[in-house]
Every structure is written in C-alpha cells, then in structure tokens.
C-alpha cells in the first residue's frame, strides 16, 4: 500500500509527464496541424510511450482541448486584470488595444478552428468540445458583466446572448483577418460593436 509520500511523488511525476506531452504536442500542432500530427509523433518527441499518452489523454483532440483550456484561462485572467486596472473613460480604448495585440497569434487562431472542425466531424468528441465552449461563453459572460458594470451601463442584449455573439464574431473575424493577410481589424470591429450595444 502506497504511503502519502509515494502518492505525492507519483502525482508529481504524472503531472510532469502530462506537461511534457502537451509541450511536445503544441510544437507539433504548430508545425503540422492537428490532423497532421499523430500520437506516435507526440510520444516520440516527448520521450514517452503510448501508454503514457493514454494515461493522460483520451485522444489528440483531448490534448489540444487541454492546451486551449489553459490558454483561455490565462486570457480571461489577463482580461480581468485589464478591466480592474483601467479607468472607466479609458476602458473601451484599452480593450481595443488588448484585442488587437492579443488576436494576432496565428497558432491559437488556427488551433481554435482545427478543434472546432474536428468536433463537427467527430460525434464522440463533440460533447467534450461543447462543454469547453459552454465554459468559454460563461467566462465571457462574466467578463462582459464586469465591463458594463465598470461603465455603469446596461447592454441592449441579454449578457448571455451577447457573450455567444461576441465569441463567434471574434473567432470568425480573427480567422478571416489571418486568411486575408493578418490585418488588425478584429479588435476595432468588436469594440465598435460593444460601443453601439452600450449606447
């Protein structure tokens, strides 16, 4: 029977294995895309066996979902910090700058769409993806509530519906901008939309 120290050591080792698999996968996803990256390539790059992979992830999509979930958590944390530190009169200008700077990361834009396409094609994965997106909508709903509270305004559209609209707009605008050469239009467009909603 394992003692507490052995359990802690095993948990730390598993966490390290998981992080190494994620790091290897992120590099390969960036180079070859989700569908161009095999589990064999991921475990070879990370230096583990397939058994180690399946002890941590159900599939490549599950791994990318973990990767995106961490990225989104960090993004919302950064956004919350921006809202808290900005003066009300400067808030929308600061959000516009933040969106323009933050939406230029090609890898994350493509990761989002690759995962969505795979979820659309794979009914077994679509439920997990839907759960992930529901959490994103909820986090954005809370963020929008903080923005409107700071501005002392009420949106003309229910916050829950507005969160879905903005999430979908930001995703499509980012991809379209990237496809057209990476212009910095999506931040301005989203903030213009927010300004109109808040009038």
C-alpha positions in Angstrom: 0.0 0.0 0.0 1.3 3.4 -1.0 2.1 5.9 1.7 1.4 9.7 1.3 4.9 10.5 0.1 4.8 7.8 -2.6 1.4 9.1 -3.8 2.7 12.7 -3.9 5.8 11.6 -5.9 3.6 9.6 -8.4 1.2 12.6 -8.8 4.1 15.0 -9.4 5.6 12.5 -12.0 2.3 12.2 -13.8 1.9 16.0 -13.9 5.4 16.4 -15.4 4.6 13.7 -18.0 1.4 15.5 -18.9 3.1 18.8 -19.3 5.9 17.3 -21.5 3.3 15.7 -23.7 1.4 19.0 -24.0 4.6 20.9 -24.8 5.6 18.4 -27.5 2.1 18.4 -29.0 1.9 22.1 -29.1 5.2 22.3 -31.1 4.0 19.6 -33.5 0.5 21.1 -33.8 2.1 24.4 -34.7 4.3 22.8 -37.4 1.9 20.2 -38.8 -1.7 21.0 -37.6 -3.9 18.7 -35.5 -4.6 16.2 -38.3 -1.0 16.2 -39.5 0.2 15.2 -36.1 0.0 11.6 -34.9 0.0 10.3 -31.4 3.2 8.3 -32.4 4.9 11.6 -33.2 3.8 13.2 -30.0 5.1 10.5 -27.7 8.3 10.1 -29.7 9.0 13.8 -29.3 8.1 13.8 -25.6 10.1 10.6 -25.0 7.2 8.5 -23.7 5.2 5.5 -24.7 1.6 5.4 -26.0 0.6 4.1 -22.6 1.8 7.3 -21.0 -0.2 9.3 -23.5 -3.5 7.3 -22.9 -2.9 7.6 -19.2 -3.3 11.3 -19.5 -5.5 12.0 -22.6 -8.2 10.2 -24.5 -7.2 11.5 -27.9 -5.2 14.2 -29.8 -8.3 16.3 -29.6 -8.5 15.9 -25.8 -4.9 17.0 -25.6 -5.5 20.1 -27.7 -8.5 20.8 -25.6 -6.3 20.9 -22.5 -3.9 23.1 -24.3 -6.6 25.6 -25.3 -8.3 25.5 -22.0 -5.1 26.6 -20.2 -4.6 29.4 -22.9 -8.2 30.6 -22.5 -8.0 30.6 -18.7 -4.8 32.7 -18.9 -6.5 35.0 -21.4 -9.6 35.7 -19.3 -7.3 36.3 -16.2 -5.4 38.9 -18.2 -8.6 40.5 -19.4 -10.0 40.7 -15.9 -6.8 42.4 -14.7 -7.1 44.9 -17.6 -10.7 45.7 -16.6 -9.9 46.2 -13.0 -6.9 48.5 -13.7 -8.5 50.6 -16.4 -10.3 53.9 -15.7 -14.0 53.8 -17.0 -13.3 56.5 -19.5 -10.3 54.6 -20.9 -11.7 51.1 -20.7 -13.0 50.6 -24.3 -9.8 52.0 -25.8 -7.8 49.7 -23.6 -9.9 46.7 -24.6 -9.5 47.6 -28.3 -5.7 47.7 -27.9 -5.7 44.5 -26.0 -7.8 42.7 -28.6 -5.7 44.0 -31.5 -2.5 42.9 -29.8 -3.9 39.6 -28.5 -5.7 38.4 -31.6 -2.6 38.3 -33.8 -1.3 35.0 -32.5 -1.6 32.8 -35.6 -1.2 29.5 -33.8 -4.1 30.0 -31.3 -6.4 31.2 -34.0 -5.8 28.1 -36.1 -5.9 25.7 -33.1 -9.4 27.1 -32.3 -10.7 26.3 -35.8 -9.0 23.0 -36.2 -10.5 21.8 -32.9 -14.0 23.1 -33.9 -13.7 21.3 -37.3 -12.7 18.0 -35.7 -15.6 18.3 -33.2 -18.0 18.8 -36.1 -16.7 15.7 -37.8 -16.4 13.6 -34.6 -19.7 13.0 -32.6 -17.7 11.2 -29.9 -15.6 14.4 -29.3 -18.4 17.0 -29.9 -19.8 16.7 -26.4 -16.5 17.5 -24.8 -16.0 20.4 -27.2 -19.5 21.7 -26.4 -18.7 21.6 -22.7 -15.5 23.5 -23.4 -17.3 26.2 -25.4 -20.1 26.5 -22.7 -17.3 27.3 -20.2 -15.9 29.9 -22.6 -19.3 31.5 -23.0 -19.8 31.6 -19.3 -16.4 33.2 -18.7 -17.0 35.8 -21.4 -20.5 36.5 -19.9 -18.8 37.3 -16.6 -16.2 39.4 -18.4 -18.9 41.4 -20.2 -20.8 41.9 -17.0 -17.6 43.4 -15.4 -17.2 45.7 -18.4 -20.7 47.1 -18.3 -20.6 47.4 -14.6 -17.4 49.4 -14.8 -19.1 51.6 -17.5 -22.2 51.9 -15.4 -24.3 50.8 -18.4 -26.8 48.1 -19.3 -26.5 46.3 -22.6 -29.4 46.2 -25.0 -28.9 42.5 -25.5 -29.0 39.9 -22.6 -25.5 39.3 -21.5 -25.7 35.5 -22.1 -26.7 36.1 -25.7 -24.1 38.8 -26.2 -21.4 36.5 -25.0 -22.2 34.0 -27.7 -22.4 36.6 -30.4 -19.1 38.2 -29.4 -17.3 34.8 -29.1 -18.4 33.8 -32.5 -17.6 37.2 -34.1 -14.2 37.3 -32.5 -13.3 33.8 -33.8 -14.5 34.3 -37.3 -13.0 37.8 -37.5 -9.6 36.6 -36.3 -9.5 33.7 -38.8 -10.7 35.9 -41.7 -8.2 38.6 -40.8 -5.5 36.0 -40.8 -6.6 34.5 -44.1 -6.5 37.9 -45.6 -3.0 38.7 -44.5 -3.3 39.3 -40.8 -4.8 42.8 -40.7 -5.6 44.3 -37.3 -9.3 44.9 -37.8 -10.9 42.5 -35.4 -10.2 44.5 -32.3 -11.6 47.7 -33.7 -14.7 45.9 -35.1 -15.5 44.2 -31.8 -15.1 47.4 -29.7 -17.2 49.3 -32.3 -19.9 46.7 -31.7 -19.6 47.0 -28.0 -19.8 50.8 -28.1 -23.0 50.5 -30.2 -24.5 48.0 -27.7 -23.7 50.3 -24.8 -25.2 53.5 -26.3 
